[in-house]
Every structure is written in structure tokens, then in C-alpha cells.
Amino acid sequence: MNHNRFANIISGGLLLLVIVLVFRSADLHEYENYRWGNQTLVSGEQSFLNEVELSVSPGKEDWLIKKIDNTKNRAWINVYTFTLPWLREWLLRAKNRGIDVRVLLEKNPYNAPTINRETIQFLRQNKIAIHESHEQQFAFMHAKYMILDDSWIVATANWTRSSLSSNREFFLLGQDPSILTNLAAIFERDFTGWRGESSDIRLLAGPTNARERLVLFLDHAKKEIDIYAPSLTDEEMIKKLTEVCHDWVEVRILNAEYEESEQKYDTCLQVRTMRKPLHAKVILTDRNQGFVGSFNYTKNSLENNREVWLFIQGKKIGEIAQIFENDWQRAEVALDKK
């Protein structure tokens, strides 16, 4: 009798353990779906932000100064490299006005580990809140965005002199509340050394789901794809572009002059080199939808970096497309890329 009772207890315990494991497995699966955005990937859903303002570099810098000067509550900055002394001073002025100023920076930028050192020292000496991201958080903290009160700016540019005075760069400005909420949540979590995520599919916060979302975006192109590509070395992306090109989609790629990749592209792809400094990272499909932000087209950027991009459509796409066309006409055919 005691033996049977003991056996029943063991059997019941094992059954309970199996039930717990099954439910825990389901919970973990749901958690992973949420964490990595798999529900978006499975559905194949795409959505685009319609209303944005656009600023283009090279151009005047006063608009950014005015934005910071008009800030009343918070100025949260995430940028990869930050070397401009006058922007440091403007942040200090904001902090002295009682503004909540915080800066997210990469601690060791690629091939330039000391480039942010002066800014880091300045911010710390003036008690401006700063978090230096390192390889244990992301391979590189490469995102470029700002939160100024209830508005946001998602950019391709760093806070350096060349970014504002000579490079081809794009800044998207807006007040969409969902984008604002998601960017703020990402910033706050990244600032504590963790990893924030986006729940708005118009805002891509890499490395989560970045490659899959990019492929999905390219697959929707019907006639043409135009790309500003300072760095295009990711083999899977090159393969995807080659595939869509052979499916009768015209693909035009503007490389930067400093691009030193020995990657050979399929002759189907049209490649030119900009002599004007190029740092923008933009993909346009059929001249009516775009993907604008900080991603380079490299394996590290797509799989390991913190990057932020926006999927957009509307009249500003036409403006970017016209700028691309002008740059394309002035560029030189990159025969060495064939």
C-alpha cells in the first residue's frame, strides 16, 4: 500500500513537472517572439510612417541649434561619434537651464577608439549624464537619433564637422507619438546597459530582426531600388540585391569614395562612386517608400550593432529620390566594382 502510494506520488510529481515544462516552454516561446519580433517576420507585415520633416546635409547647422535651444524638458542624444565643441556647449547650456540631458555614446568606435574621449571628459566634468556602450552590450552603439521634448530626430549623421558641413546625410524629424514612445523606451533601456526593443514595426531597432526586415522590404520592390551605401559588404544582402535585379528590378548603388571593399558585384547591379563625401544610409524602393537610418550594409551592422532606422513613405520620399538622382548623375561609374 505504501509502495503504491509512493509510486502514485512519483507519477503525479512527474506529470506536474511535464506540465510545468510544457507551459514554461510556451511562455519562453512567446517571450522570444516578443523579444525578437518574430510575429512581425511571420506575418510579413509592413507599415510606413507618412508624416516626417526632412533636413539634408551638407547644409546650414542653425536648425539643430534652434531645436536644442527651444528644448524645455529633455534632450536625449544617441550618437556614434561626437566631436563638435559647439554642440557640447549647447548641451551644457541646456543642462544649466534645468533640461534633462543624457548622452549615449560608443566607447570604442571602430579604428578610432579615442575619438569620443574629449567629449566624454567634457560631459563628465560638467555632470551631464552619459552612458558609454561597449562590446558586452552591442558590437557598436552605432545608432544616431535624438529625443527633444515630444519630438524626435532619426539621422544618418554623427555629431562631427564633416557630418554637418560636407557629407551627404539625411535627418528625419517628427512627432509621431508611437515612434516617440518606442525611441524613449529604447533609449532608457540602452542607457542602463541593457537592450531596448521596438514594438512599432515602422521603427527598426537593430540588431533585432534587422536582416529579415531588410529582406522583406527589398522583396516588395517592383521596378527599382536606389541605395546610398557607404559600406556594402554583407554577402547575403548582395546576393538578395542580385536576385531581385535578375527579376527585372533595376538596382542602382551609390558607393562612397573611401569604400575599400574588394567585393565584386554582379554586372546586373549598377554601381557608381560619389566624389562628394557620402555617409548616408538610405534605400528607396519604386521611389515611393524608403528605409533611412544608421545601418551600414555589413554583417556586423545587421547582426550585432545597435542601429535605428525608419520605414517611411509620402512626399519626402520624392525629395530624397530627386537628391539621389542628382547625386547619381554626378557620380562616376565604378568599373572596379564589376
C-alpha positions in Angstrom: 0.0 0.0 0.0 2.8 2.4 1.0 4.6 1.3 -2.1 1.6 2.1 -4.3 1.1 5.4 -2.6 4.8 6.3 -3.2 4.5 5.3 -6.8 1.4 7.5 -7.2 3.2 10.4 -5.7 6.2 10.0 -8.0 3.9 9.6 -11.0 1.9 12.7 -10.0 5.1 14.7 -9.5 6.5 13.7 -12.9 3.2 14.6 -14.5 3.2 18.0 -12.8 6.8 18.5 -13.9 5.9 17.8 -17.5 3.0 20.2 -17.4 5.2 23.0 -15.9 7.9 22.4 -18.6 5.3 22.5 -21.4 3.8 25.8 -20.2 7.2 27.2 -19.5 8.3 26.3 -23.0 5.3 28.0 -24.4 6.0 31.1 -22.2 9.6 31.2 -23.4 8.5 30.8 -27.0 6.1 33.7 -26.6 8.8 35.7 -24.9 11.3 35.1 -27.7 8.6 36.0 -30.2 8.1 39.3 -28.4 11.8 39.9 -27.8 12.9 39.3 -31.4 9.8 40.5 -33.2 9.2 37.1 -34.8 5.5 37.7 -35.0 6.2 40.6 -37.4 8.5 38.3 -39.5 6.0 35.5 -39.7 3.1 37.8 -40.8 5.2 39.6 -43.4 3.6 42.8 -42.3 5.0 46.1 -43.5 4.0 49.6 -42.3 5.4 53.0 -43.1 5.5 56.4 -41.4 3.7 59.0 -43.6 4.5 62.3 -41.9 8.1 63.4 -41.4 10.1 66.6 -41.9 13.4 66.3 -43.8 16.7 68.1 -43.4 19.6 67.3 -45.7 23.3 67.7 -45.2 25.6 69.4 -46.3 23.6 72.5 -45.3 23.1 75.0 -42.6 23.6 73.9 -39.0 21.4 76.5 -37.3 18.2 74.4 -37.4 19.8 71.9 -35.0 21.0 74.7 -32.6 17.5 76.1 -32.6 16.0 72.7 -31.8 18.3 72.3 -28.8 17.8 75.9 -27.6 14.0 75.5 -27.8 14.0 72.3 -25.7 12.1 72.7 -22.4 12.2 69.3 -20.7 14.6 66.7 -22.2 17.4 66.3 -24.7 18.4 62.7 -25.1 21.1 62.0 -27.6 22.3 58.7 -29.1 25.2 59.1 -31.5 28.2 57.0 -32.5 30.9 59.7 -32.7 30.6 63.2 -31.1 33.4 65.7 -31.7 31.8 69.1 -32.2 32.7 71.5 -29.4 29.9 73.9 -30.1 27.3 71.1 -29.7 28.9 70.2 -26.4 28.5 73.8 -25.3 24.8 73.8 -26.4 24.1 70.7 -24.4 25.8 72.3 -21.4 23.6 75.4 -21.8 20.5 73.1 -21.9 21.6 71.3 -18.8 22.2 74.6 -17.0 18.6 75.6 -17.9 17.4 72.5 -16.0 16.9 70.3 -19.0 17.2 66.5 -18.6 20.3 66.0 -20.8 21.6 62.5 -21.4 24.0 61.1 -24.0 24.5 57.6 -25.3 27.9 57.1 -26.9 30.1 54.3 -28.3 33.1 53.8 -26.0 35.4 52.4 -28.7 34.5 53.4 -32.3 36.0 51.3 -35.0 39.5 52.3 -35.9 39.2 55.4 -33.7 39.0 54.3 -30.1 39.9 57.8 -28.7 37.7 60.0 -31.0 35.0 60.4 -28.3 37.4 60.9 -25.4 37.3 64.7 -25.3 33.5 64.7 -25.4 33.3 62.1 -22.7 35.6 64.1 -20.5 33.6 67.3 -21.1 30.3 65.7 -20.3 31.6 64.1 -17.1 33.3 67.2 -15.9 30.1 69.1 -16.4 28.0 66.4 -14.8 26.0 65.7 -17.9 24.6 62.1 -17.7 26.4 59.8 -20.1 26.5 56.0 -20.9 29.4 54.6 -22.8 28.3 51.4 -24.7 30.8 48.6 -25.1 31.1 45.2 -26.7 29.2 43.4 -23.9 26.1 45.4 -24.8 26.5 45.8 -28.6 29.3 45.3 -31.0 29.0 49.0 -31.6 26.5 51.6 -30.4 26.1 52.9 -34.0 22.6 54.5 -33.8 22.0 58.2 -34.4 18.8 59.7 -33.0 17.6 62.4 -30.7 14.6 62.9 -28.4 13.9 66.6 -27.8 10.9 67.0 -25.6 8.0 65.5 -27.5 9.8 65.4 -30.9 12.4 63.1 -32.3 15.1 63.1 -35.0 16.4 59.9 -36.6 19.5 60.5 -38.7 22.3 59.0 -40.7 24.8 61.5 -39.3 27.2 61.6 -36.4 27.9 64.8 -34.5 31.1 65.7 -36.3 32.0 68.6 -38.5 32.1 66.6 -41.7 28.6 65.2 -41.0 27.0 68.7 -41.0 29.3 70.6 -43.4 30.4 68.2 -46.2 28.8 64.7 -46.0 25.6 63.7 -47.8 23.4 63.0 -44.8 19.6 62.9 -44.0 17.7 63.8 -40.9 14.1 62.7 -40.4 12.2 64.8 -37.9 8.8 64.1 -36.4 6.4 64.0 -33.5 4.6 60.7 -34.1 3.7 59.6 -30.5 4.3 55.9 -31.1 7.7 56.4 -32.6 8.5 58.8 -29.7 7.4 56.3 -27.0 9.4 53.5 -28.6 12.5 55.6 -29.1 12.3 56.8 -25.5 11.9 53.2 -24.2 14.8 52.0 -26.3 17.0 54.9 -25.1 16.2 54.4 -21.4 16.9 50.7 -21.5 20.1 51.1 -23.5 21.2 53.8 -21.2 21.1 51.4 -18.3 23.3 48.9 -20.2 20.5 46.6 -21.4 18.9 46.3 -24.8 15.7 48.1 -25.7 13.3 46.9 -28.4 10.8 48.5 -30.7 7.1 47.4 -30.8 6.3 49.7 -33.7 7.2 48.0 -37.0 7.8 51.4 -38.6 10.8 51.8 -36.3 13.6 49.2 -36.7 15.9 49.0 -33.7 18.7 46.6 -34.7 20.1 44.1 -34.3 16.7 42.6 -33.5 15.2 41.2 -36.7 17.2 43.6 -38.9 18.2 41.3 -41.7 14.8 39.7 -42.0 13.0 43.1 -42.1 15.5 44.4 -44.7 15.0 41.3 -47.0 11.2 41.7 -46.6 11.5 45.4 -47.6 13.6 44.6 -50.7 11.2 41.8 -51.8 8.4 44.3 -52.1 10.2 46.3 -54.8 8.6 46.0 -58.2 10.6 48.2 -60.6 13.6 49.9 -58.9 15.8 50.1 -55.9 18.1 53.1 -55.2 20.7 52.8 -52.4 23.1 55.1 -50.7 25.7 52.6 -49.5 28.9 53.9 -47.9 29.6 50.3 -47.0 28.1 47.3 -48.8 30.0 44.1 -47.9 27.3 41.8 -46.5 27.3 38.8 -48.8 23.6 37.9 -48.1 22.4 41.4 -48.9 24.5 41.5 -52.1 23.0 38.1 -53.1 19.5 39.4 -52.4 20.1 42.5 -54.5 21.4 40.4 -57.3 18.4 38.1 -57.2 15.9 41.0 -57.4 17.9 42.6 -60.1 17.7 39.4 -62.2 14.0 39.5 -61.6 13.8 42.7 -63.6 14.2 45.2 -60.8 16.6 48.0 -61.6 19.2 48.3 -58.8 21.4 51.4 -58.5 24.0 51.7 -55.8 26.0 54.8 -54.8 29.2 53.9 -53.0 31.4 56.2 -51.0 34.8 57.1 -52.5 36.6 55.8 -49.4 34.9 52.3 -49.7 37.8 49.9 -49.9 35.9 46.7 -50.2 37.2 44.2 -52.8 33.7 42.8 -53.2 32.8 42.1 -56.8 29.2 42.8 -57.7 27.2 41.1 -60.4 27.1 43.1 -63.6 23.3 43.4 -63.3 23.9 45.8 -60.4 24.6 49.4 -61.5 27.3 50.9 -59.2 28.7 54.4 -59.1 31.0 56.2 -56.7 30.2 59.6 -55.2 33.1 62.1 -55.1 31.2 64.2 -52.6 31.6 62.6 -49.2 28.9 60.0 -48.7 27.8 58.9 -45.3 24.0 58.5 -45.7 22.4 55.1 -45.5 19.2 55.0 -47.5 17.2 52.5 -49.5 14.4 53.7 -51.8 12.0 51.2 -53.5 10.0 52.3 -56.5 10.5 55.9 -55.4 7.6 55.8 -53.0 8.9 54.0 -49.9 12.2 54.3 -48.0 14.4 52.9 -45.3 16.5 55.6 -43.6 18.8 55.5 -40.6 22.2 54.3 -39.3 22.7 50.9 -40.7 25.6 50.1 -42.9 25.2 47.1 -45.2 27.7 44.9 -43.3 27.3 41.7 -41.4 28.2 43.4 -38.1 25.7 46.2 -38.7 22.9 43.9 -39.5 23.5 41.3 -36.8 25.4 42.8 -33.9 25.2 46.6 -33.7 22.6 48.9 -32.1 21.2 50.6 -35.2 18.0 52.6 -35.7 16.1 53.1 -39.0 12.6 54.3 -40.0 10.4 52.9 -42.8 8.8 56.0 -44.4 6.6 56.9 -47.4 4.9 60.1 -48.6 6.1 63.3 -50.3 9.5 63.3 -48.6 10.4 60.2 -50.4 10.1 62.2 -53.7 12.6 64.8 -52.3 15.1 62.1 -51.3 14.7 60.4 -54.7 15.4 63.6 -56.5 18.5 64.2 -54.4 19.6 60.6 -55.2 19.0 61.2 -58.9 21.2 64.4 -58.9 24.0 62.6 -57.0 23.7 59.7 -59.4 24.1 61.9 -62.4 27.3 63.5 -60.9 28.8 60.2 -59.7 31.4 58.2 -61.6 30.8 54.6 -62.9 32.6 52.3 -60.5 34.2 50.0 -63.1 36.4 48.5 -60.4 33.4 47.1 -58.7 32.4 44.9 -61.5 
